[in-house]
């Protein structure tokens, strides 16, 4: 099993577009933010997505 780090690229890890959509839906449910469906692809990493989520929660 590979250790996944916050700065690993989602798609280099094998994340598919379906997984990305599931991620966005879960973020919306858990954090109550309207994360764009394209956010994982645009952000690229978990760390960058977390920064986007934090920014959305702050507004």
ABEGO torsion letter per residue (X at the ends): XBBBBAABBAAAAGBBAAAAAAAAAAAAAAAGBBBBAAAAAAAGBAAAAAAAAAAAAAX
